[in-house]
Amino acid sequence: MDFWLNLWTLTLIVGLGLFAVIAIVVAIGGAFDIRSLFRSLNAQHNRREP
């Protein structure tokens, strides 16, 4: 019984750790993408003004 408890505890910890790492990577990548989007929109807006 002790083996299964250790196995599932380790599985939970590894899963939560991977989730945290992926969430941070996605958040950072998303922030860069949004910043790039706003720069692109601003450049298009500046080109259209007379």
Protein Blocks (a to p, Z undefined) as FASTA:
>chain_A
ZZmmmmmmmmmmmmmmmmmmmmmmmmmmmmmmmmmmmmmmmmmmmmmpZZ
